[in-house]
Amino acid sequence: MEQGPARSFEDLFVWQRAHQFVIAVYRATQDFPSDELYGLTSQFRRAAVSITANIAEGFKRRGVADKLRFLNISESSLEECRYYIILARDLGYGNVSNSKEILEEASRLLSKYRAAIQKDQIG
């Protein structure tokens, strides 16, 4: 069954997977040490939320360049989260492997989504 164009950012599969990543990050960081509340926990959560928030904000932008700018911010926040997963793992702050798997899928989807929008601008 073919789906029509997205009417809302929530219709975007890339946003849905990124949102699942945010939920996974919130769950994983619940187990982080309490002294990390204003450190790694806060930074990790804000970067994760930034991925989905910028996809959402970019969705309503009219110009392609503007859309691409917000998607690039999402990609940057995603890379920041990739580092936080490494740091949390190396510090022994709980199980972040599920988060990493979801992040990798969201990363692939975001890259494809950005490339499709960029192609529309060129083509």
GROMACS elastic network, one bead per residue, 0.5 to 0.9 nm:
[ bonds ]
;  ai    aj funct       b0    kb
    3     6     6  0.82977   500
    4     7     6  0.86000   500
    5    11     6  0.85816   500
    6     9     6  0.69668   500
    6    10     6  0.80760   500
    6    11     6  0.52692   500
    6    12     6  0.63406   500
    7    10     6  0.81948   500
    7    11     6  0.66502   500
    7    12     6  0.88440   500
    8    11     6  0.54368   500
    8    12     6  0.74151   500
    8    56     6  0.82865   500
    8    59     6  0.76456   500
    8    60     6  0.84267   500
    9    12     6  0.54216   500
    9    13     6  0.88109   500
    9    15     6  0.67088   500
    9    16     6  0.87247   500
    9    55     6  0.72627   500
    9    56     6  0.52473   500
    9    57     6  0.83369   500
    9    58     6  0.88044   500
    9    59     6  0.59377   500
    9    60     6  0.81323   500
   10    13     6  0.77379   500
   10    15     6  0.63699   500
   10    16     6  0.65538   500
   10    56     6  0.78651   500
   11    14     6  0.87904   500
   11    15     6  0.76973   500
   11    16     6  0.76046   500
   12    15     6  0.52650   500
   12    16     6  0.63874   500
   12    17     6  0.88828   500
   13    17     6  0.62505   500
   13    18     6  0.85001   500
   13   109     6  0.79211   500
   14    17     6  0.53431   500
   14    18     6  0.61211   500
   14    19     6  0.85191   500
   14    52     6  0.88161   500
   14    55     6  0.84242   500
   14   105     6  0.87549   500
   14   106     6  0.60895   500
   14   107     6  0.85510   500
   14   108     6  0.88089   500
   14   109     6  0.54022   500
   14   110     6  0.59250   500
   14   113     6  0.74979   500
   15    18     6  0.50013   500
   15    19     6  0.59363   500
   15    20     6  0.85720   500
   15    51     6  0.84743   500
   15    52     6  0.59265   500
   15    53     6  0.89113   500
   15    55     6  0.65729   500
   15    56     6  0.75419   500
   15   106     6  0.80550   500
   15   109     6  0.89480   500
   15   110     6  0.83828   500
   16    19     6  0.50650   500
   16    20     6  0.63376   500
   16    21     6  0.87553   500
   16    52     6  0.84736   500
   16   106     6  0.87431   500
   17    21     6  0.63477   500
   17    22     6  0.88293   500
   17   102     6  0.70033   500
   17   103     6  0.81820   500
   17   105     6  0.74548   500
   17   106     6  0.55988   500
   17   109     6  0.84220   500
   18    22     6  0.64234   500
   18    23     6  0.88404   500
   18    48     6  0.80834   500
   18    49     6  0.86879   500
   18    51     6  0.68782   500
   18    52     6  0.59122   500
   18   102     6  0.76224   500
   18   103     6  0.71520   500
   18   105     6  0.85409   500
   18   106     6  0.54096   500
   18   107     6  0.83656   500
   18   110     6  0.87240   500
   19    22     6  0.50068   500
   19    23     6  0.64004   500
   19    24     6  0.86485   500
   19    48     6  0.84984   500
   19    49     6  0.79246   500
   19    51     6  0.84086   500
   19    52     6  0.61314   500
   20    23     6  0.51215   500
   20    24     6  0.61981   500
   20    25     6  0.86561   500
   20    99     6  0.88046   500
   20   102     6  0.72897   500
   20   103     6  0.89474   500
   21    25     6  0.61402   500
   21    26     6  0.86726   500
   21    48     6  0.72950   500
   21    98     6  0.87915   500
   21    99     6  0.60192   500
   21   100     6  0.83933   500
   21   101     6  0.88605   500
   21   102     6  0.56279   500
   21   103     6  0.60360   500
   21   106     6  0.77953   500
   22    25     6  0.50585   500
   22    26     6  0.62639   500
   22    27     6  0.86652   500
   22    45     6  0.72209   500
   22    48     6  0.53502   500
   22    49     6  0.60630   500
   22    51     6  0.84988   500
   22    52     6  0.79916   500
   22    99     6  0.84825   500
   23    26     6  0.51777   500
   23    27     6  0.62657   500
   23    28     6  0.86210   500
   23    48     6  0.89727   500
   23    99     6  0.89168   500
   24    27     6  0.51350   500
   24    28     6  0.60383   500
   24    29     6  0.85263   500
   24    96     6  0.83674   500
   24    98     6  0.72944   500
   24    99     6  0.55415   500
   24   102     6  0.82550   500
   25    28     6  0.50611   500
   25    29     6  0.59474   500
   25    30     6  0.85402   500
   25    41     6  0.89710   500
   25    44     6  0.74245   500
   25    45     6  0.64965   500
   25    48     6  0.72326   500
   25    96     6  0.78672   500
   25    99     6  0.62755   500
   26    29     6  0.53064   500
   26    30     6  0.63479   500
   26    41     6  0.85260   500
   26    44     6  0.87334   500
   26    45     6  0.64976   500
   26    48     6  0.89692   500
   27    30     6  0.54009   500
   27    31     6  0.76158   500
   28    31     6  0.59798   500
   28    32     6  0.73923   500
   28    93     6  0.86507   500
   28    94     6  0.69104   500
   28    95     6  0.67094   500
   28    96     6  0.62231   500
   28    98     6  0.88841   500
   28    99     6  0.78013   500
   29    32     6  0.50019   500
   29    33     6  0.85421   500
   29    37     6  0.88083   500
   29    40     6  0.86367   500
   29    41     6  0.57434   500
   29    42     6  0.88012   500
   29    44     6  0.81409   500
   29    45     6  0.79903   500
   29    93     6  0.81520   500
   29    94     6  0.80511   500
   29    96     6  0.86837   500
   30    33     6  0.83564   500
   30    34     6  0.88261   500
   30    41     6  0.81406   500
   31    34     6  0.83637   500
   31    93     6  0.71859   500
   31    94     6  0.63976   500
   31    95     6  0.88535   500
   32    35     6  0.83503   500
   32    36     6  0.66814   500
   32    37     6  0.78205   500
   32    40     6  0.85295   500
   32    41     6  0.69450   500
   32    88     6  0.84361   500
   32    93     6  0.54400   500
   32    94     6  0.68019   500
   33    36     6  0.55161   500
   33    37     6  0.73569   500
   33    41     6  0.87054   500
   33    93     6  0.73511   500
   34    37     6  0.54008   500
   34    38     6  0.87020   500
   34    41     6  0.88679   500
   35    38     6  0.73394   500
   35    39     6  0.76907   500
   36    40     6  0.54851   500
   36    41     6  0.57101   500
   36    42     6  0.77994   500
   37    40     6  0.68407   500
   37    41     6  0.51397   500
   37    42     6  0.59671   500
   38    41     6  0.64945   500
   38    42     6  0.53447   500
   38    43     6  0.76998   500
   39    42     6  0.56222   500
   39    43     6  0.61730   500
   39    44     6  0.85335   500
   40    43     6  0.50683   500
   40    44     6  0.57838   500
   40    45     6  0.83596   500
   40    84     6  0.75463   500
   40    87     6  0.88886   500
   40    88     6  0.81942   500
   41    44     6  0.53297   500
   41    45     6  0.61750   500
   41    46     6  0.86186   500
   42    45     6  0.52777   500
   42    46     6  0.61093   500
   42    47     6  0.85841   500
   43    46     6  0.52483   500
   43    47     6  0.61339   500
   43    48     6  0.85814   500
   43    81     6  0.88363   500
   43    84     6  0.84416   500
   44    47     6  0.52949   500
   44    48     6  0.61783   500
   44    49     6  0.86795   500
   44    80     6  0.80348   500
   44    81     6  0.61717   500
   44    84     6  0.62371   500
   44    85     6  0.84709   500
   45    48     6  0.51283   500
   45    49     6  0.61566   500
   45    50     6  0.85107   500
   45    81     6  0.86174   500
   46    49     6  0.51695   500
   46    50     6  0.60635   500
   46    51     6  0.88961   500
   46    77     6  0.88385   500
   47    51     6  0.66691   500
   47    74     6  0.88298   500
   47    76     6  0.89239   500
   47    77     6  0.52094   500
   47    78     6  0.71602   500
   47    80     6  0.66813   500
   47    81     6  0.62262   500
   48    51     6  0.54439   500
   48    52     6  0.72455   500
   48    53     6  0.89113   500
   48    74     6  0.89288   500
   48    77     6  0.67373   500
   48    78     6  0.68516   500
   48    80     6  0.85024   500
   48    81     6  0.63974   500
   49    52     6  0.55316   500
   49    53     6  0.60005   500
   49    54     6  0.85102   500
   49    77     6  0.86020   500
   50    54     6  0.58579   500
   50    55     6  0.84059   500
   50    73     6  0.79932   500
   50    74     6  0.63898   500
   50    77     6  0.62211   500
   50    78     6  0.83359   500
   51    54     6  0.55937   500
   51    55     6  0.64340   500
   51    56     6  0.88239   500
   51    71     6  0.82972   500
   51    73     6  0.74451   500
   51    75     6  0.69846   500
   51    76     6  0.81738   500
   51    77     6  0.56922   500
   51    78     6  0.61566   500
   52    55     6  0.51073   500
   52    56     6  0.61679   500
   52    57     6  0.86059   500
   52    74     6  0.70875   500
   53    56     6  0.50769   500
   53    57     6  0.61047   500
   53    58     6  0.84952   500
   53    74     6  0.79570   500
   54    58     6  0.58123   500
   54    59     6  0.82885   500
   54    70     6  0.53391   500
   54    71     6  0.64359   500
   54    72     6  0.87015   500
   54    73     6  0.67021   500
   54    74     6  0.55586   500
   55    58     6  0.51787   500
   55    59     6  0.60907   500
   55    67     6  0.84836   500
   55    70     6  0.65734   500
   55    71     6  0.59002   500
   55    73     6  0.87133   500
   55    74     6  0.64747   500
   55   110     6  0.88024   500
   56    59     6  0.51779   500
   56    60     6  0.72165   500
   56    70     6  0.88047   500
   57    60     6  0.58944   500
   57    61     6  0.68979   500
   57    67     6  0.82324   500
   57    70     6  0.70644   500
   58    61     6  0.51367   500
   58    62     6  0.85299   500
   58    66     6  0.70154   500
   58    68     6  0.74022   500
   58    69     6  0.77442   500
   58    70     6  0.50848   500
   58    71     6  0.65585   500
   59    62     6  0.82589   500
   59    67     6  0.66328   500
   59    70     6  0.86552   500
   60    67     6  0.79303   500
   61    64     6  0.76435   500
   61    65     6  0.89928   500
   61    66     6  0.61463   500
   61    67     6  0.55762   500
   61    70     6  0.88447   500
   62    65     6  0.88061   500
   62    66     6  0.72373   500
   62    67     6  0.72905   500
   63    66     6  0.52329   500
   63    67     6  0.63055   500
   63    68     6  0.86970   500
   64    68     6  0.60899   500
   64    69     6  0.85662   500
   64   117     6  0.70586   500
   64   118     6  0.73963   500
   64   120     6  0.84021   500
   64   121     6  0.64423   500
   65    68     6  0.50813   500
   65    69     6  0.61816   500
   65    70     6  0.88841   500
   65   118     6  0.83671   500
   65   121     6  0.82768   500
   66    69     6  0.50839   500
   66    70     6  0.65713   500
   66    71     6  0.87691   500
   67    70     6  0.54090   500
   67    71     6  0.63114   500
   67    72     6  0.86708   500
   67   114     6  0.86444   500
   67   117     6  0.81205   500
   68    72     6  0.60185   500
   68    73     6  0.86118   500
   68   114     6  0.65859   500
   68   117     6  0.74241   500
   68   118     6  0.72293   500
   69    72     6  0.51014   500
   69    73     6  0.63970   500
   69    74     6  0.87888   500
   70    73     6  0.50212   500
   70    74     6  0.63170   500
   70    75     6  0.86982   500
   71    75     6  0.62142   500
   71    76     6  0.86096   500
   71   110     6  0.76523   500
   71   111     6  0.88023   500
   71   113     6  0.86712   500
   71   114     6  0.65016   500
   72    76     6  0.61604   500
   72    77     6  0.86235   500
   72   114     6  0.80572   500
   73    77     6  0.62070   500
   73    78     6  0.85175   500
   74    77     6  0.51302   500
   74    78     6  0.61055   500
   74    79     6  0.87176   500
   74   110     6  0.82184   500
   75    79     6  0.63284   500
   75    80     6  0.86939   500
   75   107     6  0.73560   500
   75   110     6  0.72464   500
   75   111     6  0.78492   500
   76    79     6  0.51527   500
   76    80     6  0.63274   500
   76    81     6  0.87602   500
   77    81     6  0.62761   500
   77    82     6  0.86297   500
   78    81     6  0.50605   500
   78    82     6  0.62523   500
   78    83     6  0.88625   500
   78   103     6  0.74839   500
   78   106     6  0.85807   500
   78   107     6  0.70933   500
   79    83     6  0.65126   500
   79    84     6  0.87903   500
   79   107     6  0.87090   500
   80    83     6  0.52867   500
   80    84     6  0.64721   500
   80    85     6  0.88999   500
   81    85     6  0.61936   500
   81    86     6  0.86647   500
   81   103     6  0.82252   500
   82    85     6  0.52909   500
   82    86     6  0.66034   500
   82    87     6  0.88784   500
   82   100     6  0.74087   500
   82   103     6  0.75590   500
   82   104     6  0.87039   500
   83    86     6  0.50863   500
   83    87     6  0.61885   500
   83    88     6  0.85868   500
   84    88     6  0.59139   500
   84    89     6  0.83370   500
   85    88     6  0.51783   500
   85    89     6  0.60513   500
   85    90     6  0.85191   500
   85    96     6  0.63312   500
   85    97     6  0.81338   500
   85    99     6  0.77733   500
   85   100     6  0.68273   500
   86    89     6  0.51680   500
   86    90     6  0.60872   500
   86    91     6  0.85806   500
   86    96     6  0.87380   500
   87    90     6  0.51004   500
   87    91     6  0.60652   500
   87    92     6  0.84967   500
   87    93     6  0.85757   500
   88    91     6  0.51560   500
   88    92     6  0.61059   500
   88    93     6  0.50830   500
   88    94     6  0.73255   500
   88    95     6  0.85006   500
   88    96     6  0.73589   500
   89    92     6  0.50807   500
   89    93     6  0.60526   500
   89    94     6  0.70589   500
   89    95     6  0.72808   500
   89    96     6  0.67246   500
   89    97     6  0.84224   500
   90    93     6  0.77280   500
   91    94     6  0.86895   500
   92    95     6  0.81139   500
   93    96     6  0.81408   500
   95    98     6  0.74180   500
   95    99     6  0.84425   500
   96    99     6  0.51898   500
   96   100     6  0.63425   500
   96   101     6  0.89616   500
   97   100     6  0.50128   500
   97   101     6  0.64226   500
   97   102     6  0.88425   500
   98   101     6  0.52834   500
   98   102     6  0.64529   500
   98   103     6  0.85915   500
   99   102     6  0.52805   500
   99   103     6  0.59932   500
   99   104     6  0.86396   500
  100   104     6  0.61519   500
  100   105     6  0.87426   500
  101   104     6  0.52777   500
  101   105     6  0.65362   500
  101   106     6  0.87641   500
  102   105     6  0.52454   500
  102   106     6  0.61609   500
  102   107     6  0.85282   500
  103   106     6  0.50294   500
  103   107     6  0.59686   500
  103   108     6  0.86748   500
  104   107     6  0.50028   500
  104   108     6  0.63655   500
  104   109     6  0.87257   500
  105   108     6  0.52227   500
  105   109     6  0.62673   500
  105   110     6  0.85696   500
  106   109     6  0.50776   500
  106   110     6  0.59425   500
  106   111     6  0.84742   500
  107   110     6  0.51370   500
  107   111     6  0.61282   500
  107   112     6  0.86470   500
  108   111     6  0.52142   500
  108   112     6  0.62974   500
  108   113     6  0.86492   500
  109   112     6  0.51409   500
  109   113     6  0.60552   500
  109   114     6  0.85674   500
  110   113     6  0.50148   500
  110   114     6  0.60607   500
  110   115     6  0.84556   500
  111   114     6  0.52281   500
  111   115     6  0.61117   500
  111   116     6  0.86318   500
  112   115     6  0.50305   500
  112   116     6  0.61131   500
  112   117     6  0.86842   500
  113   116     6  0.51706   500
  113   117     6  0.63704   500
  113   118     6  0.85987   500
  114   117     6  0.52154   500
  114   118     6  0.60548   500
  114   119     6  0.85192   500
  115   119     6  0.59555   500
  115   120     6  0.85915   500
  116   119     6  0.50467   500
  116   120     6  0.63189   500
  116   121     6  0.87976   500
  117   120     6  0.51487   500
  117   121     6  0.64985   500
  117   122     6  0.89600   500
  118   121     6  0.51048   500
  118   122     6  0.64924   500
  118   123     6  0.85772   500
  119   122     6  0.51328   500
  119   123     6  0.57150   500
  120   123     6  0.50864   500
